[in-house]
Amino acid sequence: MQGYLSLVLHAHLPFVRHPQHERFLEESWLLEAIVETYIPLLQLLESWEDDRLDVRLALNLSPTLCSMLSDPLLQQRCVRRLDELVELAAKETHRTRRERSFQELAVFYRQRFEAARGFYADRKQDLIGAFRSLQDRGRLEIMTCAATHGLLPLLAHHPPSIRAQILIARDHYQACFGREPRGIWLPECAYTEGIERVLREANLRWFITDTHGILRAVPQPRHALFAPIVTPDGVAVFGRDRDSARQVWDRKEGYPGDPRYRDFYRDIGFDLDFEYVKPFLPAPGKRGFTGIKYFRSTAGLASKELYDRPAALQAAAEHAQHFIEARQAQIQKLASALGRPPIVVCPYDAELFGHWWYEGPEFLDSFVRKACANRRKFELITPEDYLALHPNLQIATPAGSTWGQDGHCGVWLNEQTHWIYPHLHVAQERMTELVGRFPQPDPLQKGALKQAGRELLLAQASDWPFIIHAGTSPDFARDQVKKHLARFTQIYEQISTNCVNAEWLAGIEAQDNIFPELDFRYWAANS
């Protein structure tokens, strides 16, 4: 065995919950990810365990995602969605009965949806419990993230906000998984000096940063990316490997661009008669994704060709073989140069596998099985496992970094989003002010302070400026920021004037019900 490889998946979605609507378009982000990513990932992990494969995966489940996966309302809506998908696929098997190639795919989708529905029902809609059980059995290492995926470098001017994002995430992890987290996924892999002091307070041992965060560390790391460093505060830092990232993520070179794979955008929710698909669309009166897609990507050609499932699976197997050969050659070369077993850290968004790249789970399965069959080249371990094997690390301070475009915060702070931050700055200072003014709040004030913290956290989510910049659902993202800031401001004014409206407060508590045991004292100025 010449070295190590660590697969790290980051599973995160912004908190979207609208009980006042029977159907809400953006809730489909969660439902699609459950069907196409989280259930297939659990199926993979359980199959690897059944086959006694010696592999451990590192997985971040963000606090907002855990909250939604555990929410009874959203669980009920997922059951309804799975029932609808099975029904739609059954209708498609009938509609395509005279088109054999289409019908074969319709049958495939029906079987796929039925299996997902059965899996979800067998686990009593408790996917967090399924992940927790795998961790308890030693098959998985689950990491935490900042509470609402706030971009921590943009909160650095207000240290209590960083502290609240991290300590509330730690508390929530303990409630979900019955233990303390050891590793954290910094949102957007964004680091700025000083974050590690709060990580140390939370008893977090390690995090991942982007490539240049390690390569530009001070002093320069002796082993470049291929061994972690440790900050002066005692927190280990792993760097993202560039080569493996490019092979999976790059728009031109990345595997998902192969024309044999399924096209993401061509969906019957847009192609078929509106009245036919209307009962199965994610939001009333609007065309949208159903998950039934009959065409392959064909590399941008104007005319799409029919999706060939066996050919797509063959592509996934070929790409897995290419990936493992590339990693073996890379690790062999590094081991000779470094004089010690290197670790190659491969972090990816979990939703890439299955949702954006439909055959991604099959790629992972093929890669893991091939790697386990030839462990002489490298071993699949988690960052925590590596620290147990190699505790002596070089002390260095990482450089400020993100994994966004050009490695800085421009994706989240730009001419389209700059208006957000002055409002956040005011709200953050006001939150600390409230905590200082009410050290012994009465029950109503305490409830208001907790809800003020929730609204501030939700407004800080990095998802909203990212969506605005990307232009995917910009109006929705702007509305989310404005809504949470407006609610925070109303609470602030009510507490300040000692006239908290209990009925109104209960209403927004029922909607934004994240972090029920939130500790508002984390925003204290002297913390």
Secondary structure, DSSP 8 states (H G I E B T S, - for coil): ---EEEEEEEE-------TTSS--GGGHHHHHHIIIIIHHHHHHHHHHHHTT----EEEEE-HHHHHHHT-HHHHHHHHHHHHHHHHHHHHHHHHTTT-HHHHHHHHHHHHHHHHHHHHHHHTTT-HHHHHHHHHHTTSEEEEEE-TT-B-GGGGTTSHHHHHHHHHHHHHHHHHHHSS---EEE-GGG-B-TTHHHHHHHTT--EEEE-HHHHHT-BS--TTTTSS-EE-TTS-EEEE--HHHHHHHH-TTTSGGG-TTSB-SS--HHHHS-HHHHGGGSSBTTB----S---BB-GGG-SS--B--HHHHHHHHHHHHHHHHHHHHHHHHHHHHHHSS--EEEEEEEGGGBTTTBTTHHHHHHHHHHHHHHTTTT-EE--HHHHHHH----EE-B---B-SSGGGSSTTTSSTTTTTHHHHHHHHHHHHHHHHHH-SS--HHHHHHHHHHHHHHHHHTBTHHHHHHHHTSSHHHHHHHHHHHHHHHHHHHHHHHTT---HHHHHHHHHHS---TT--GGGG-TT-
